[in-house]
């Protein structure tokens, strides 16, 4: 059984999520208050945290920030009724893995959750290669075990998805990935029209690691295809 935390103040949405998550064989902890939800997240182990953006007591962005500050890497799926793109960007910057805007399709919600669980299972099954836990390219250093990225020995804070994108590309220098392929490998799902999610993550990742955004040296664009990591470093 999977263990899921739902932090949401709308009882109708809680009931809806509970019905479908139980169909996925999940045990639920539920909270309708931000501060209480944070304590659940900090004091228990979960396979997934579903977090509303607007909550009484403490908003979802602050909860997400505090969870990640404690080095808790549990996947976070953020729900937001706000249409402004800036809220989505801030949520992803704070460390959310994915987001869905209300009202959302139940079918898509189930697909997103299943994708997160598949990704968790794949990570557990991957053998640990002790000889290649640190990737080094010029000033860029990626510690896979500690999930730590640094430039000139200065730590760079990345969201979970930014880290996964970077490590996937850096572990395969020169290999070009289509946006739909990256969406499948990193997010675990394929939906037409969501390629912009990959683009926005690549853009934010570049702002954090590239010395010159106009002339990137690490993450390169393969025109007409997608992205690749520079094989000449």
C-alpha positions as CSV (number, residue, x, y, z in Angstrom):
1,X,0.0,0.0,0.0
2,X,1.2,3.5,-0.8
3,X,0.9,6.2,1.8
4,X,-0.3,9.6,0.6
5,X,-0.8,12.9,2.3
6,X,-3.5,15.2,1.0
7,X,-3.5,18.8,2.3
8,X,-6.6,20.5,0.9
9,X,-9.3,22.7,2.5
10,X,-12.1,21.9,0.0
11,X,-14.0,18.9,1.4
12,X,-15.5,18.0,-2.0
13,X,-12.0,17.8,-3.5
14,X,-10.8,15.7,-0.6
15,X,-13.6,13.3,-1.0
16,X,-13.0,13.0,-4.7
17,X,-9.2,12.4,-4.3
18,X,-9.8,9.9,-1.5
19,X,-12.2,7.8,-3.7
20,X,-9.7,7.6,-6.6
21,X,-6.6,7.2,-4.5
22,X,-8.1,4.3,-2.6
23,X,-8.8,2.7,-6.0
24,X,-5.0,2.9,-6.5
25,X,-4.5,1.1,-3.1
26,X,-3.3,4.2,-1.2
27,X,-3.7,4.9,2.5
28,X,-4.5,8.6,3.1
29,X,-3.7,11.1,5.8
30,X,-5.8,14.2,5.3
31,X,-5.5,17.8,6.6
32,X,-7.5,20.9,5.7
33,X,-5.1,23.3,7.5
34,X,-1.6,24.4,6.3
35,X,0.3,24.3,9.5
36,X,-1.2,20.9,10.4
37,X,-0.4,19.5,7.0
38,X,3.2,20.6,7.3
39,X,3.5,18.7,10.6
40,X,2.1,15.6,8.9
41,X,4.7,15.9,6.2
42,X,7.6,16.5,8.5
43,X,6.8,13.7,11.0
44,X,5.7,10.9,8.6
45,X,7.0,9.1,5.6
46,X,4.9,9.4,2.4
47,X,5.0,8.2,-1.2
48,X,3.3,11.3,-2.4
49,X,2.1,14.7,-1.0
50,X,-0.8,16.4,-2.7
51,X,-0.7,20.0,-1.7
52,X,-3.2,22.8,-2.4
53,X,-1.8,26.2,-3.1
54,X,-4.3,28.3,-1.1
55,X,-4.7,27.0,2.5
56,X,-5.7,28.5,5.9
57,X,-2.8,28.9,8.3
58,X,0.0,28.5,5.9
59,X,-0.1,28.5,2.1
60,X,1.1,25.6,-0.1
61,X,4.2,27.4,-1.3
62,X,5.5,27.9,2.2
63,X,4.7,24.3,3.1
64,X,6.6,23.1,0.1
65,X,9.6,25.3,0.9
66,X,9.8,24.0,4.4
67,X,9.5,20.4,3.4
68,X,12.4,20.8,0.9
69,X,14.5,22.7,3.4
70,X,14.4,19.6,5.6
71,X,15.9,17.6,2.7
72,X,12.6,15.6,2.3
73,X,12.4,14.5,-1.3
74,X,8.9,13.0,-1.3
75,X,7.2,13.9,-4.6
76,X,4.8,16.9,-4.3
77,X,1.9,17.4,-6.6
78,X,0.5,20.9,-6.2
79,X,-3.1,21.9,-6.9
80,X,-3.9,25.4,-7.7
81,X,-7.0,27.4,-8.6
82,X,-4.9,30.3,-9.6
83,X,-4.4,30.9,-13.3
84,X,-1.4,33.1,-13.1
85,X,1.7,31.5,-14.4
86,X,3.9,33.1,-11.7
87,X,2.3,30.9,-9.0
88,X,3.1,27.8,-11.0
89,X,6.7,28.9,-11.5
90,X,7.1,29.8,-7.8
91,X,5.7,26.4,-6.8
92,X,8.1,24.5,-9.0
93,X,11.0,26.7,-7.8
94,X,10.1,25.8,-4.2
95,X,10.5,22.2,-5.1
96,X,7.1,20.9,-6.3
97,X,7.4,18.0,-8.7
98,X,4.3,18.7,-10.7
99,X,1.1,20.8,-10.6
100,X,-2.5,20.7,-11.8
101,X,-4.9,23.6,-12.2
102,X,-8.4,23.3,-10.8
103,X,-10.8,22.2,-12.1
104,X,-8.9,19.1,-13.3
105,X,-9.7,16.0,-15.1
106,X,-10.0,12.9,-12.8
107,X,-8.5,10.8,-15.6
108,X,-5.5,13.1,-15.9
109,X,-5.1,13.2,-12.1
110,X,-4.9,9.4,-12.0
111,X,-2.4,9.4,-14.8
112,X,-0.2,11.9,-13.0
113,X,-0.3,9.9,-9.8
114,X,0.4,6.6,-11.5
115,X,3.4,8.3,-13.3
116,X,4.8,9.5,-10.0
117,X,4.5,6.0,-8.6
118,X,6.2,4.4,-11.6
119,X,9.1,6.8,-11.3
120,X,9.5,6.0,-7.6
121,X,9.5,2.3,-8.5
122,X,12.1,2.8,-11.3
123,X,14.4,4.7,-8.9
124,X,14.2,1.9,-6.3
125,X,15.0,-0.7,-8.9
126,X,18.0,1.1,-10.4
127,X,21.3,-0.5,-9.2
128,X,23.7,1.8,-7.4
129,X,26.9,2.4,-9.4
130,X,29.4,3.3,-6.8
131,X,32.0,4.2,-9.4
132,X,29.9,7.0,-10.9
133,X,28.2,8.9,-8.2
134,X,29.8,12.2,-9.0
135,X,29.7,13.8,-12.5
136,X,32.2,16.6,-13.2
137,X,32.1,19.0,-16.2
138,X,34.3,22.1,-16.1
139,X,33.0,24.1,-13.1
140,X,29.9,22.0,-12.8
141,X,29.8,19.2,-10.2
142,X,26.9,16.8,-9.7
143,X,26.8,14.6,-6.6
144,X,24.2,11.9,-7.4
145,X,24.1,10.4,-3.9
146,X,23.7,13.7,-2.1
147,X,21.6,15.3,-4.9
148,X,23.9,18.2,-4.7
149,X,24.9,20.4,-7.6
150,X,27.6,23.0,-7.4
151,X,29.4,25.6,-9.7
152,X,32.9,26.4,-8.6
153,X,32.2,24.7,-5.3
154,X,29.2,26.9,-4.7
155,X,26.0,25.0,-4.1
156,X,23.2,25.6,-6.6
157,X,19.6,25.0,-5.3
158,X,17.6,23.0,-7.8
159,X,14.0,21.7,-7.7
160,X,13.6,17.9,-7.8
161,X,12.6,18.0,-11.5
162,X,15.5,20.3,-12.4
163,X,17.9,17.9,-10.7
164,X,16.4,14.9,-12.5
165,X,16.5,16.7,-15.9
166,X,20.1,17.7,-15.4
167,X,21.3,14.3,-14.2
168,X,19.5,12.5,-17.1
169,X,21.2,14.8,-19.7
170,X,24.6,14.9,-18.0
171,X,24.7,11.1,-17.7
172,X,24.3,10.8,-21.4
173,X,26.4,13.6,-23.0
174,X,25.7,14.2,-26.7
175,X,22.4,12.3,-26.7
176,X,19.6,14.4,-28.0
177,X,16.2,14.0,-26.3
178,X,12.9,15.1,-27.7
179,X,10.7,17.1,-25.4
180,X,8.1,14.4,-25.3
181,X,10.8,11.8,-24.4
182,X,12.0,14.0,-21.5
183,X,8.4,14.5,-20.4
184,X,8.0,10.7,-20.2
185,X,11.4,9.9,-18.6
186,X,11.4,12.7,-16.0
187,X,7.7,13.2,-15.3
188,X,6.6,9.8,-16.3
189,X,3.6,10.7,-18.5
190,X,2.9,11.7,-22.1
191,X,0.3,14.4,-22.8
192,X,0.2,16.3,-26.0
193,X,0.6,20.0,-25.3
194,X,2.6,19.7,-22.1
195,X,6.0,20.1,-23.8
196,X,6.1,23.6,-22.5
197,X,6.7,22.1,-19.0
198,X,10.0,20.7,-20.3
199,X,10.9,24.1,-21.9
200,X,10.2,26.1,-18.7
201,X,12.3,23.7,-16.6
202,X,15.2,23.8,-19.1
203,X,15.1,27.6,-19.1
204,X,15.1,27.8,-15.3
205,X,17.9,25.2,-15.1
206,X,20.0,27.2,-17.5
207,X,19.6,30.4,-15.5
208,X,21.1,28.6,-12.5
209,X,24.0,26.8,-14.1
210,X,25.0,28.6,-17.3
211,X,27.5,31.4,-17.1
212,X,26.1,33.0,-20.3
213,X,22.4,32.4,-21.1
214,X,22.9,33.6,-24.7
215,X,25.7,31.0,-25.2
216,X,25.0,28.0,-23.0
217,X,27.9,25.5,-22.6
218,X,26.2,22.7,-20.6
219,X,22.7,22.2,-21.9
220,X,22.5,22.7,-25.7
221,X,19.5,22.8,-28.0
222,X,19.3,20.3,-30.8
223,X,17.3,22.3,-33.3
224,X,14.2,20.5,-34.5
225,X,14.6,17.8,-31.8
226,X,15.0,18.9,-28.3
227,X,18.0,19.1,-25.9
228,X,21.3,17.5,-25.2
229,X,24.2,17.8,-22.8
230,X,27.5,19.1,-24.3
231,X,29.6,16.1,-25.1
232,X,32.8,18.1,-25.6
233,X,33.2,19.0,-21.9
